[in-house]
Amino acid sequence: MFNGEDFDIMGNIKLIESYKTFLLSSVADLFTSMARGNKTSMDEITDELSEIIILSYLLGKRLGINYNAIDERIIKKLKLGLLEDNSVEKEYQDYSKLISYIRDARDL
């Protein structure tokens, strides 16, 4: 049985196109803010990064990918990064810290 949300194909397509446009715009806004350097507040950059993450999850949902699957794929990619000879990971542990953060957040 279909619910109204799943059956509205045209509405879903329009929403996907809107999310794609907003995502591209958000990335452009982030790059513009970063190019301004010291004139940009960390709050502005944080806002733009969070917008990109939100739109990515919402776009995935509209494409039929649930949030959990996205989280799992992120963790999988991070683990692959750990296995590679990654000098950034060796020095800063960014990948392993992000894996821990995502897992801890999911346990809440």
Secondary structure, 3 states (H helix, E strand, C coil): CCCHHHHCHHHHHHHHHHHHHHHHHHHHHHHHHHHCHHHCCHHHHHHHHHHHHHHHHHHHHHCCCCHHHHHHHHHHHHHHHHHCCCHHHHHHCHHHHHHHHHHHHHCC
